[in-house]
Amino acid sequence: MRSEKEMYDLILDIAKRDERIRAVYMNGSRANPNIKKDIFQDYDIVYVVTETKTFIEDKKWTSNFGEPIIFQEPDKLDKMQGINIDFNNGYTYLMQFTDGNRIDLHLQPINMLTEEYNKDKLVVQLLDKDNILPEVKPDSDEDYWIKKPSYEEYFSECNNFWWVAPYCAKGLWRKEILYSIDVMNNYVRDGLITMIKWKVGIETNFKVSIGKSNKFLKEYIDKELWDKLMSTFNMSDYNSSWTALFITCELFEEVAYSVSKQLGYEYNYDEAQRSFNFIKHIKELPDDALEIY
């Protein structure tokens, strides 16, 4: 596997030798000093270019990066599906190489630099032939810190959780387990994780990021809460699915109440109890029930 130095040298050497490339900068995890380095970190590289057309028309230049296992052009795929994409405004190559390294390379026209450069505070400048890159601010992952919820956001999250949770119960009673799993994965557990994130935010003064897809959440919660959260992913049969749903509801109520106290917000305990009791009632309904009540 090529070393980090070898990869940076290669990325910059290609840019230095190509007059169409005027600047290079990096974002993503390698630009974040708070992210622990590992062998799977990719290189999120931006080539600031005079134009994109010739880079797209003749892709042989990409072979300089190495032998790919798989190569993807997401903008091209989008356009093939009828999405309105203007390649003149930028183009991306995703390249996974046979030595294990990966480069996500974005071609950014100079005229798009100002618009796109400041979207992310985590930027590392690697090359600037014409002094066109804006001044770099001190590295910070502040854009990704957990955000303190307003009362309206908190209220909405609680109300939505208790509205959607019974959907899982209805799906399980109907013996539609894939439907229940989908609702749990995309709505119900998502609400629980959001509440846990706010709990972490409170405990860290809302100055931490838990990463993409909440991948660092485990580092900020105790083992008991983590183990319970993990148990909600066990929905391999109807009994385990019911258990997962009940644990999710119990955890949500516990964490939401704690968050409400610490933020000075009101938790609608009556609404939560009515919804949870409804879920419990659905579980006890006979398979051939003709009425709910």
ZINOR-V774062 format. One record per pair of residues at least 6 apart in sequence whose ideal C-beta (glycine too) atoms are under 8 Angstrom apart, sorted by the first residue. I is the first residue (numbers start at 0). GAP is how many residues later the second one is. D is the distance in Angstrom with one decimal. If there is no record, write none. Layout:
BEGIN
I | GAP | D
I | GAP | D
END
This chain:
BEGIN
0 | 38 | 7.1
0 | 98 | 4.9
0 | 99 | 4.6
0 | 100 | 6.4
1 | 8 | 7.5
1 | 64 | 7.6
1 | 97 | 5.5
1 | 99 | 5.7
6 | 36 | 6.0
6 | 94 | 5.9
6 | 96 | 7.7
7 | 118 | 7.3
9 | 54 | 7.6
9 | 55 | 6.7
10 | 13 | 6.8
10 | 32 | 6.8
10 | 34 | 5.7
10 | 54 | 7.9
10 | 92 | 7.3
10 | 115 | 7.2
11 | 12 | 6.5
11 | 114 | 6.1
11 | 115 | 5.7
13 | 7 | 7.6
13 | 47 | 7.7
13 | 50 | 5.4
13 | 51 | 7.3
14 | 6 | 4.4
14 | 9 | 4.9
14 | 32 | 6.2
14 | 111 | 8.0
14 | 112 | 5.5
15 | 111 | 7.0
17 | 43 | 7.5
18 | 31 | 7.9
19 | 29 | 5.2
19 | 30 | 5.1
19 | 31 | 6.9
19 | 34 | 6.8
19 | 35 | 7.1
20 | 26 | 4.9
20 | 27 | 7.1
20 | 28 | 5.5
21 | 26 | 5.3
21 | 27 | 6.8
21 | 28 | 6.5
21 | 88 | 6.4
21 | 106 | 7.9
21 | 107 | 5.1
21 | 108 | 5.4
21 | 110 | 6.4
22 | 24 | 7.8
22 | 25 | 3.9
22 | 90 | 7.8
22 | 102 | 7.7
22 | 104 | 5.9
22 | 105 | 4.7
22 | 106 | 6.3
22 | 107 | 7.1
22 | 109 | 5.7
22 | 110 | 5.3
23 | 21 | 6.6
23 | 22 | 6.9
23 | 23 | 5.9
23 | 24 | 7.1
23 | 101 | 7.8
23 | 102 | 4.3
23 | 103 | 4.0
23 | 104 | 7.9
24 | 20 | 7.8
24 | 21 | 5.2
24 | 23 | 7.4
24 | 92 | 7.5
24 | 98 | 5.5
24 | 99 | 6.4
24 | 100 | 5.0
24 | 101 | 5.9
24 | 108 | 6.3
25 | 17 | 6.9
25 | 18 | 6.0
25 | 19 | 5.6
25 | 20 | 7.2
25 | 97 | 7.2
25 | 98 | 4.6
25 | 100 | 5.9
26 | 17 | 5.1
26 | 19 | 7.0
26 | 93 | 4.9
26 | 95 | 5.7
26 | 96 | 5.4
26 | 97 | 7.6
27 | 14 | 7.0
27 | 15 | 7.7
27 | 16 | 2.9
27 | 76 | 7.2
27 | 94 | 7.7
28 | 6 | 4.6
28 | 12 | 5.3
28 | 13 | 7.7
28 | 15 | 7.5
29 | 7 | 7.7
29 | 11 | 5.8
29 | 12 | 7.9
29 | 13 | 6.4
29 | 14 | 6.8
29 | 94 | 7.5
30 | 13 | 7.4
30 | 89 | 8.0
30 | 91 | 4.3
30 | 92 | 6.1
30 | 93 | 4.7
30 | 108 | 7.0
31 | 90 | 5.1
31 | 107 | 7.3
31 | 109 | 5.3
32 | 106 | 5.6
33 | 107 | 5.6
33 | 175 | 7.3
34 | 6 | 7.7
34 | 176 | 7.7
38 | 61 | 6.6
39 | 62 | 7.9
41 | 59 | 7.7
41 | 60 | 3.9
41 | 61 | 6.6
41 | 62 | 5.5
42 | 58 | 7.3
42 | 59 | 7.0
42 | 60 | 4.7
42 | 61 | 7.0
43 | 60 | 5.0
43 | 62 | 7.9
44 | 58 | 6.0
44 | 59 | 7.0
44 | 60 | 5.1
44 | 61 | 7.2
44 | 81 | 7.8
45 | 59 | 7.8
45 | 60 | 4.8
45 | 62 | 5.2
46 | 58 | 6.5
46 | 59 | 7.3
46 | 60 | 5.4
46 | 61 | 6.9
47 | 60 | 5.2
47 | 61 | 7.7
47 | 62 | 5.9
47 | 65 | 5.7
47 | 84 | 6.9
47 | 85 | 7.5
48 | 6 | 6.7
48 | 58 | 5.2
48 | 59 | 6.8
48 | 60 | 6.1
48 | 61 | 7.2
49 | 59 | 7.4
49 | 60 | 6.4
50 | 37 | 7.5
50 | 58 | 6.4
51 | 35 | 5.7
51 | 36 | 6.1
51 | 38 | 6.8
51 | 39 | 4.8
51 | 55 | 5.0
51 | 57 | 6.1
52 | 34 | 7.4
52 | 35 | 7.2
54 | 6 | 6.9
54 | 36 | 6.8
54 | 52 | 5.5
55 | 31 | 5.9
55 | 35 | 5.7
61 | 9 | 7.7
61 | 31 | 6.0
61 | 33 | 6.8
64 | 30 | 6.0
64 | 32 | 7.0
64 | 38 | 6.0
64 | 40 | 7.9
65 | 29 | 7.7
65 | 31 | 4.2
65 | 32 | 7.0
65 | 33 | 6.6
65 | 35 | 7.1
66 | 30 | 6.3
66 | 31 | 4.7
67 | 27 | 5.2
67 | 28 | 6.2
67 | 29 | 5.7
67 | 30 | 7.2
68 | 27 | 4.8
68 | 28 | 6.6
68 | 29 | 5.5
69 | 26 | 5.1
70 | 22 | 7.1
70 | 23 | 7.2
70 | 24 | 5.7
70 | 25 | 7.7
71 | 21 | 7.7
71 | 22 | 4.2
71 | 23 | 8.0
72 | 18 | 7.5
72 | 19 | 7.1
72 | 20 | 6.2
72 | 21 | 7.6
73 | 18 | 5.5
73 | 20 | 6.6
74 | 10 | 5.2
74 | 12 | 6.3
74 | 15 | 7.5
74 | 16 | 5.3
74 | 17 | 5.8
77 | 7 | 5.1
78 | 6 | 4.6
78 | 8 | 7.7
87 | 21 | 6.8
88 | 20 | 6.6
88 | 23 | 5.7
89 | 16 | 6.3
89 | 17 | 6.2
89 | 18 | 5.4
89 | 19 | 6.6
89 | 22 | 6.0
89 | 26 | 7.6
90 | 15 | 7.5
90 | 16 | 4.6
91 | 12 | 7.0
91 | 13 | 6.8
91 | 14 | 4.8
91 | 15 | 7.2
92 | 10 | 7.7
92 | 11 | 7.9
92 | 12 | 4.7
92 | 14 | 7.7
93 | 8 | 7.6
93 | 9 | 7.9
93 | 10 | 5.3
93 | 11 | 7.7
94 | 7 | 6.6
94 | 8 | 4.9
94 | 9 | 7.7
94 | 10 | 6.8
95 | 6 | 4.7
96 | 6 | 7.6
107 | 8 | 6.0
109 | 22 | 6.6
112 | 19 | 6.6
112 | 20 | 7.6
112 | 21 | 7.9
113 | 20 | 7.4
116 | 6 | 7.1
116 | 16 | 7.1
116 | 17 | 5.7
117 | 16 | 6.8
119 | 23 | 6.6
120 | 16 | 6.2
120 | 18 | 7.6
120 | 19 | 5.1
120 | 20 | 7.5
120 | 21 | 6.2
120 | 22 | 5.3
121 | 17 | 6.1
121 | 18 | 7.1
121 | 19 | 5.9
121 | 21 | 7.5
122 | 13 | 6.0
123 | 12 | 7.7
123 | 15 | 7.8
124 | 8 | 5.3
124 | 11 | 5.6
140 | 68 | 4.9
143 | 65 | 3.8
143 | 67 | 7.6
144 | 56 | 7.8
144 | 61 | 6.0
144 | 62 | 5.7
144 | 63 | 6.2
144 | 64 | 5.4
145 | 51 | 5.3
145 | 52 | 6.9
145 | 54 | 6.2
145 | 55 | 3.7
145 | 58 | 7.5
145 | 60 | 5.6
145 | 62 | 6.5
145 | 63 | 7.2
145 | 64 | 6.7
146 | 54 | 7.4
146 | 59 | 6.8
147 | 50 | 7.7
147 | 53 | 6.2
147 | 58 | 4.9
147 | 115 | 7.7
148 | 8 | 7.2
148 | 49 | 5.7
148 | 114 | 7.5
150 | 112 | 7.8
150 | 114 | 5.1
150 | 115 | 8.0
153 | 44 | 7.5
153 | 105 | 7.0
153 | 106 | 7.1
153 | 109 | 6.9
153 | 111 | 5.1
154 | 110 | 7.4
154 | 111 | 8.0
154 | 113 | 7.7
156 | 34 | 5.9
156 | 37 | 5.8
156 | 38 | 6.7
156 | 99 | 7.9
157 | 98 | 5.6
157 | 109 | 6.7
157 | 110 | 6.3
157 | 113 | 7.7
157 | 114 | 7.3
158 | 109 | 7.3
158 | 112 | 7.1
159 | 27 | 7.8
159 | 31 | 6.4
160 | 27 | 6.8
160 | 30 | 3.8
160 | 31 | 7.3
160 | 34 | 7.8
160 | 91 | 5.7
160 | 95 | 7.8
161 | 109 | 5.9
161 | 110 | 5.5
161 | 113 | 3.8
161 | 114 | 7.5
162 | 112 | 7.4
163 | 19 | 6.6
163 | 23 | 4.6
163 | 24 | 5.7
163 | 27 | 7.3
164 | 23 | 5.3
164 | 80 | 7.1
164 | 83 | 7.4
164 | 84 | 5.9
164 | 87 | 8.0
164 | 110 | 6.3
164 | 111 | 7.7
164 | 114 | 6.1
165 | 109 | 6.3
165 | 112 | 5.6
165 | 113 | 5.4
165 | 116 | 6.8
166 | 13 | 7.7
166 | 16 | 4.7
166 | 20 | 7.6
166 | 21 | 7.8
167 | 12 | 4.7
167 | 15 | 5.1
167 | 16 | 5.4
167 | 20 | 5.9
167 | 73 | 7.7
167 | 77 | 5.0
167 | 111 | 7.8
168 | 11 | 8.0
168 | 76 | 6.5
168 | 109 | 7.6
168 | 110 | 4.4
168 | 113 | 4.1
168 | 114 | 6.4
169 | 112 | 6.4
170 | 6 | 7.1
170 | 8 | 4.2
170 | 9 | 3.5
170 | 12 | 6.4
171 | 8 | 5.1
171 | 66 | 6.0
171 | 69 | 5.6
171 | 70 | 6.1
171 | 73 | 7.3
171 | 110 | 7.9
171 | 111 | 7.5
172 | 109 | 5.4
172 | 110 | 7.4
172 | 112 | 6.0
172 | 114 | 7.8
174 | 63 | 7.4
176 | 58 | 7.2
176 | 60 | 7.7
176 | 61 | 6.4
176 | 64 | 6.2
179 | 55 | 7.2
179 | 61 | 5.9
179 | 65 | 7.7
180 | 54 | 5.1
180 | 60 | 7.2
183 | 48 | 7.4
183 | 51 | 6.5
183 | 57 | 7.8
183 | 60 | 6.8
183 | 61 | 6.9
183 | 64 | 7.2
187 | 57 | 7.4
187 | 60 | 5.9
188 | 43 | 5.7
188 | 44 | 7.8
188 | 59 | 5.9
190 | 61 | 6.6
191 | 37 | 7.3
191 | 40 | 7.4
191 | 56 | 5.5
191 | 59 | 5.8
191 | 60 | 4.8
191 | 63 | 7.3
192 | 21 | 5.9
192 | 24 | 7.3
192 | 36 | 7.6
194 | 57 | 6.0
194 | 60 | 4.7
194 | 61 | 5.2
194 | 64 | 6.1
195 | 21 | 6.9
195 | 25 | 6.5
195 | 29 | 7.2
195 | 33 | 7.1
195 | 55 | 8.0
195 | 59 | 5.7
196 | 13 | 6.5
196 | 17 | 6.9
196 | 20 | 7.2
197 | 61 | 5.1
197 | 65 | 7.9
198 | 22 | 7.6
198 | 56 | 5.4
198 | 59 | 6.3
198 | 60 | 5.6
199 | 8 | 7.0
199 | 10 | 6.6
199 | 17 | 7.1
199 | 20 | 4.4
199 | 21 | 6.6
200 | 7 | 7.6
201 | 57 | 6.7
201 | 60 | 5.0
201 | 61 | 6.9
202 | 17 | 7.2
203 | 16 | 7.0
207 | 12 | 6.9
208 | 7 | 7.4
209 | 6 | 4.5
209 | 7 | 4.9
209 | 9 | 7.8
209 | 10 | 6.5
216 | 9 | 8.0
217 | 8 | 5.5
220 | 8 | 7.8
224 | 26 | 7.4
224 | 30 | 8.0
227 | 19 | 5.8
227 | 23 | 5.7
228 | 22 | 6.9
230 | 12 | 7.6
230 | 13 | 6.7
230 | 16 | 5.8
231 | 12 | 4.5
231 | 13 | 8.0
231 | 15 | 5.5
231 | 16 | 4.8
231 | 19 | 7.6
232 | 11 | 7.2
233 | 6 | 4.8
233 | 9 | 7.5
233 | 10 | 5.8
234 | 6 | 4.3
234 | 9 | 5.2
241 | 41 | 5.9
244 | 34 | 6.9
245 | 33 | 7.7
245 | 34 | 8.0
248 | 27 | 5.3
248 | 30 | 6.6
252 | 19 | 5.6
252 | 23 | 7.2
255 | 11 | 5.8
255 | 16 | 7.7
256 | 10 | 5.1
256 | 12 | 7.5
258 | 6 | 7.4
259 | 6 | 6.5
259 | 7 | 3.8
280 | 11 | 7.6
280 | 12 | 7.7
281 | 10 | 7.6
284 | 7 | 7.0
END
